Amino acid sequence: MPNKTVEFPKLVIASIDIGTNSAHMVIAEIDHVGEMRIIDSDKVNLRLGKAIDANGNLSNDGIHRTVEALRHMQQIATTYKPVFRAVATHATRVAKNHKQLIQAIENATGIHVELIDGIEEARLVFLGMRYGLSLNNIPCLAVDIGGGSTEIIVAKDDQIDFVSSFKLGCVTLSDKYFSKKYGPEELKKMREHITSRLAPLQNEARRYTYQKALASSGTAKALAFLHARKFCGIEMSDPNGYIIPRDDLLKMVADFETYLTPQKIKEETGLEASRADIILPGAIILGELTKIFKVSEWVITSFGLREGNVADTFYRTYGQSSADLPDIQWNSVMQFAKRLQINEIHALKVKKLALRIYDQISPLCRPDDTKLEKDLNRKLLRAAAYLREAGKFISSPQYHKHSQYIISNSRLPGFTETERTVMGLIARHQRKQVLPLDLKGYDDLTPADFKRARFLSAIVRIAAALDRTRQNLIHDIEIQEEEGELIITIVHDGERVPDVESLKVSMEKSNLEKSWNKQIQFRHKPFTGEFSGG
């Protein structure tokens, strides 16, 4: 990670990925604290896999189309004055005349294209995933199913325990087995090929452990959109962080095998023709990996190779290491708050008090939460408490409603769509009405999500009340349970109890009791030591 005492200038980076199915570009601004803001993007379907002839060479037409695609991307990106970083993957790797393609691109655009192997591709994919989701210090299994190859990595941060690349891609498999017809025999042969190629992973799967299983690429995102529609009845806008349970995925794979033809898949799922053509082999690959690694659920991410390439380019430019990414979630919250002109001193105070309250009340009110659930609760609470006044950027009256909209609909790096929705509900119900557990219009949220939001919104209520005058009069808060009743002791500055804070907290008593399902008694005592909040 870049030295925290040095603020490197922001960089605008145009990251281009020349894949087997298409060429993609993202233009992103990234800074020393790890905020990555996507400015623009472009995609061109190339199907380079089909442009390789019987001799293993890319056709002149394939080269021309690729050069034109990058020339157009360069024109799009030039207005942002970026640093260009282009990489080519499987189709270019296997083409005997790949040097001709790379030279033609450089002659036409001045952009140098790096030919990366599957291992480097996997590393960059995982680096991108770490930017899209909060994955610091979490061992992960990460899979990227591309058009020509599948990359698999088991890693925690920059410590890679296992990485491998298989020549199994949704485009190349579709072209190989279904070029003439779609039938049961062709499907059987393709399945057998996939199974045999992935068989060596059985031994590796027994050697490594992970906490989260991640999947990226067009196949993974398409499966997320379909699952949300079929199993949850929702039209999802952002698949980043979406979860597909094991049994649901295997059911979807079986359905694709029943539909078999791209036309039938398109009719039954509503997929675009270009994705319906290749979704079957990609889904089967993910299904087989599910069984091999005993995955209970896949976390889908829309971040991958291109975003990893952006991050890697930034670190290389300043000669730094990406071994420890900054806290992507928290940095995105702080940068977002600055743009909204949120009062930083008050926001920090409410955040610190909220976390102090959570650490004491969580064992009393939610004793069965796992460590992962506690970590998630703290992250959502930290962000929602800090951003609770985001809506004042629009209007002070009814600001809590505006806060919900802004938080829920802004793309905060590191947070999933569901997490942003829960954070929005916390901000909405940290004042006025207590969050109903049967609130309509949130079909993508589970009962557990609503309970989490109600519990955390009550914490923000009391934390905000404790700094109502914004004079930093409350130094700490102590919570104990006596005979089933919560005793909340407010530690204040000086002998005199702060009138406003005391009144505002007492006014929230019934709301807190409803949210936490506990009787509450408030006490006060003067401050005699250091504030211990985090």
N, C-alpha and C positions, 0 to 999 in steps of 0.2 A: 504494500500500500504506500502511496506517496507520503513523504514525511509530513506529519500534521502541522509542523511549524512553518511549512513552506506552502504558499498558495500559488500553485501553478495556474497559468492562464487557461481559460476555457479553450477547448478545441472543437472545431466542427469537422467531423469525419464522415466521408462518403464511403460506406462499406458495401462492396459488391461481391456477390456470391454467384459464380457461374456453375450451376448444377446440371444434373442430367435431364431434369424436366423443364427447368426455367432459370432465367437469370433474375436475381433480386437485388435491389439496392435500398439501403436505408441511409438517410442523412441525419446524423444525430450530433447534438451538442453535449459535451461531457466536461465535467469540472473535477477539481481536486477532491471534493467531498463525495464524489461518486454519483452525482445526479446525472442521469442520461435522459435527454429530452429529444424525442424523435421529431425532426422538423419536416421531413418529407420522405416519400418512398416511391418505388416504381417496380414493376414486374413485367417481364416479357416471357411468354411461353416459347421455349426453343426446341424442346424434345431432341436434345443432342444425342441421346441414346440411339434414336432412329436414324441419325445422320451419319452413323459409323457404318462404312460399307463392309463387304465380305473380307476385304484385306485388312480391316482394322483401322482404316483411316477415316477421319472426318471428311465429309464431302465438301466440295467448294461452296455449295449452297449453305451448308451448315456453318462453315466458317464465315461466310458473308453475312448471314443473319445474326450471328453472335457479335461480329464487329459492329454492325449497324445498331444492335441493341445497346452496346456499351457506348457508342458514339452519342446516341440519344440520351443515355443516362448521364453522360458527361455534361451535355448541354443543360440538362435539368439541374444538375448539382452545381455548376459553375457559378451561378448567381449567389450561392452561399459561401463561396471561396473556401472550400473544404480541403482537407488532406485526403487524398484518395488511397484506399487500400482494397485491392481486389484479389480474390482467391478463386481457384477453380478446383472442383472436386472430381468425383468418380468418372464421369464421361470423358472429361479431358485427360484424366490420368491414364485411362486405358487406350486412348487414341494414339496410334503410332506417330502420327504427325502433329502431336499437340504443340510442338515448338513452332510450327507454322501458324497455328491459331494465336498463340501468345504473341508472336512477333507482329502479326497482322493487326492485333489490337493495339499494341504499343505504337506501331507506325501511324495508325489512324487517330489515336487519342492521346498518346503520351503516357497512358496508364500502364504500369507494369503489373502483370498478373502473376501471382505466386501459385505454383502447382503444389497443393498440400496433400499429404497422405492421409489415410483414414485415422491414424492415431492423433495427428495434429488437428484434424477436423473434429474428433471427439472432444479434445481439450477445449477448443474454442466454443463448441456447442455448450459444454458444461459451464464455461465462464459466462456465456450469455444467459443460461438458465439461472445462475446465481444473481444476475442483475434483475431478472424478471420476478424472482421469488426470494424471500428471505431465507437463505440457506447457509449462513455462516455457521461453521462448526457442526454441521449436520451431515452424517454419512448418507450418501445418496446412490441409488442406481439410476443412471440416466441413459435414455435411448433416443436416438434420432433416426427415423426411417426415411431415407431419401429416395430419389428416383433411381439411383444406381447402386447404393450401398446402405448398410445399416451400421451405425456406430453405437457401441455399448461401452459404458464407463461406470466403474464403482469408485467413488472418490469422496473426500471431505475437504473442502476448500481446495488448495493446490496440491494436496496429498492424494495422488492417484494410486489406488490399490490394484486396479485391473482396468485394462482398456483393450478393445479389440474392434476390428472393422471387418464386416462380412460383405461379400459381393452379392448382396440380396437387396434389391431395390424394387419399388412398386412399378417403375416404368420398365426396367429391363426384364423383370419376371413376366409382366403382362405381355411384352413384345415376344418373349421366348415361347410362352406356352399358349397364348391366345391369338397369335398372328393370323391363324387360318379359321379357327372356329372356337366357340365356347361350348364345352361339353363336360360331362362327368369324368371322362377319362383324362382330359387335359387338366382338370381341377385336381384329380388324384395325383397325377405326376408332379404338378407344381407343389402340392402339399408335401409329398414325399421328399422332394428336393429341399424344401425349406427345413423340414424336420431333420434331415440328414446333415445339412450344413450347420445347423444350430446344436446338434447333438453334443459336440465337445464342451458346450457351456454347462452341461450337467455337473461336471466335476468342479468347475469354477464357482458355480452357484452355491455349492456346499461350503466353499472356503470363505466367502465374504458375507458380511452382514450390512444392512442399510436400514435407515429409518424411513426414507421416502423414495418412492419410485416415480421418476419423471419421464415424460414423453413429449418430444417436440416434433416439428415438421408439419407439412400440409396434411398428411394422413391423420396425425394426432388431433390437429385442430378440427378437421372435418368430423372425426368421431365425436369430439366434444360437442359440436353444434348439433349433431344428430341425436346424441344421447339426451341433451337438454330438451330437445323437442319431443322425443319419443317417450322418455321415462319421467320427465318433469313437466311437460306441457308448456315450456317457455321458449321464447326466441332470445337466445343469448347474444350479447353484443361483443363481449370480450372473453375468450376462452382461457386467459391466463389464470392459472390456479384452479381450474375446474377439475372436479374429481369424477372419475369413472370407476365404479366398483368392478371387481373381477367378474362376477357372475353376469353383470350387464354387458360387459365387453364381449365375453364369450358368446352370449346370446346374439349380439350384433354380428359377430363373425359368422355364426351359423345362419343368420338371416341372409347375409351377403352371399354365402355359398348356395343358398336356396335360390336366390334371385339370379345369380351367376352372370348374366349378360349385363353390359353397361347400360343398355336401354332399360332393362327391368329395374336395375339398381336406381337409375335416374328417376323412373316413374314412382318407385316405392319410397324413395328417400328425399327427393327434391334436390339432390346434388347437381352441381353443374356438370355438363358432359365431360369436361376435361378431367374432373376429379372422379366421376363415376367410372371412367375408363380404367383407373388404376387403384381404386380404393380396396379392391378385394385382396390382392397380394399383400398390401401394406397392413391390412387388418389381420390377416392370417399370421404375419410375422409377429405383430404385437401380441396376438393371442398365444402363440407358441412361447414367447418370452415370458408371458404371464405365468404359464405353467412351469417353465424351467426354473424361474427365480421365485416361484411361490408368491407372486405379487397379490396382495389383497385389494389394492386400489391404485390406479394411476393418477398422478397429478399432471394435468396437461399444462404446458406453458407455451405462450406465443413468442417467447424469447429463445434464441438459439444461436446459430452460427454467425449471422450478421451482427447481432448485438455483441456477441463475444469478440468478434473481430474489431468492433469499435473500441471496446474496453482494452483489448490487447494493444491496439495501436496507440491509445492514450498512454498506457504504461511504458510502452517502448519509446515513445517520443521523449519522455522525461526520464528515461533510464531507471524506472522504478519496477518493483515487483508487484504482482497481483496476488501474492500469497494470502493476504488478509484484506478482503474488500472492506471498505467502510460499511457502516450500518446503513444499507441502502434505504430501508424503510424510514429510519429516523431522519436521514439527510433529505429525503424527498419531502417529508413533512415540514421540515424547517424551511426549505426553499419555497415550498408552496405557501407557507405562512408569511414569508417575506413579501411575496407577490401580492398577498391579500392585505398587507399592512396590519397584521395582527399585533397587538400589544405584547411584545416578547416577555417583559418582566412578569406581567400578570399570567401569561400563558405558562411560563416556566413554574411559577408558584402553584398554579392549579394542578399542573402535571405532577409535580413533586408530592403534593398533598394527596393526590389521587392514588399514586403508587404506594405511598405510605399506608393509606387506608386499605388498599387491596391486600397488601402483604399480611395485614393483621386479620382482616375479616374473611378472607378466602378460606382459611382452615375451619372457620366457625360456620360459614354458610354453605360452602361448597367443598366439603372434606373429601369427596370422592374424585375430584378432578385429577387427571393424570398430569405428569410434568409437561407434556406437550400442550395440554389444554391450558395449564397455568401460564406457560410461555406465550401462547396465543392471546390469552386474556390480557396479559401485561402489555403486549405490543399494541393491541387494539385500544386499550384504555389510555396508554401513553399518547397515542396519536389523536384520539377523539378528545381527550382533555385539552390538549394543546390547541386543537383546531376548533374548539367549541364555539368560538365567536367568529368563525370564518364568514358567516352570513352578514355580519355588519359591513362587509365590503359592498354589499348590495343595499342594505337598509337596516337601521337599528331596530325599528319596530318589527316584531316577529322574526328577529334575526335567527332564532333557533331553527325555524322552518327553512330559511335560506341556507343555513349551515348544512342541513341534511342534503339539500339538492346539490350544493357545491361539492361536498365531500363524496357523495355517492356517484357523481357523474364526472369527476376528474380522474385522469389516469395518473395515480400516484405510483411510481415505480416501487416494486416490492410487495404491493398489496393486490390481492385478487379482487374480482368483481364482488364476490360475496362478502369479503372482509370490508370493502369500502361501503357496501350496503349496511352492514352491521354498525360500522363507525358512524354512518349518517344517522341511523336510528338512535344511537347513543347521544349524538349532538342534538337531535330533535327533541328527545325526551329527558334531557338533563334539566329541563325547566317545564313548568306548566303540567300537562297531563302525563301520568305514569304510562309507560309503554304497555298497551294491551297485548296479551300473549296470543290472541286470535286475530291480530291485525290483518286485514284483507289487502290483496294486491302485491303480496310478496311470495309468490309460489316457489321461488328458488331458495327460500329460507326454510330451515327445519325448525321444529319446536325447540331444539337445543340452541339454535341461533337466537331465537326470540328470548329465551331465558337468559342467555349470555348478555344480550343487549340490555335487558331490563336490569339485571344485576349490576352491570358496569355503569349504566346511565345514572343509577342512584349514587354511585361513588362520585361521579362527576358533579352531581347536585350538591353534595355536602362539601366537596373540595372547593367549588366555586363560591358557595356561601361563606366559607371560611376566609375568603379574601375579597369580600364584597366591597370594602372601602379601598382596596388596592394599596393598603398601607403596610402590608407585611406584618400584621399584628399577631398572627398565629404562627408559633414556632414548631409545634408538633401536635400529634393527635394519638391517643392511646386507646386501644379497644380491647376489652375483656368480656368474658361471658360469666354471668353469675346467676345460677338457678334459671337458665334458659333465657335470660334477658341480656341484651347487649348494653354494656356500660361504656359510653363514649366520652372520654376525658379530653377536653380541649385545653391544650397547654398554650397560654397566652403571654404576651409581653407585659411585664409590670404586674402590680397587684390588682389593678382595675380590670374587670372583665370587659372586653370590647363590646359595646352596646349593639352595634349594627350586626356584627358577625354572629353574636349570640342570638339575636332576634331572628336573623335569616335562617340559621341552622334549626332553631326550634320550630319555625314555620314548615320545615321539610320533614318533621318527625313522622307524620302519618304516611307520607309518600315513601320514606325509607322503610318503614315497617311493612308496607305493602310489597315493596320491591324485594326485601330481604326475608320476609316471612318471620320476623323476629320482633319482640317488644324491645323498645329502646329507652334508655335513660341517659341524659346528658349531665356531665359534671365539668367543672372548670378548676384549673390550678395555674399558678404563675410559673413562668418559664425559669428553669434553674440550670439548664444544660444546653448542649449543642443540638441543633435540629438534626434529626437522623433520617430524614427522607431521602429518596434516591432520584 
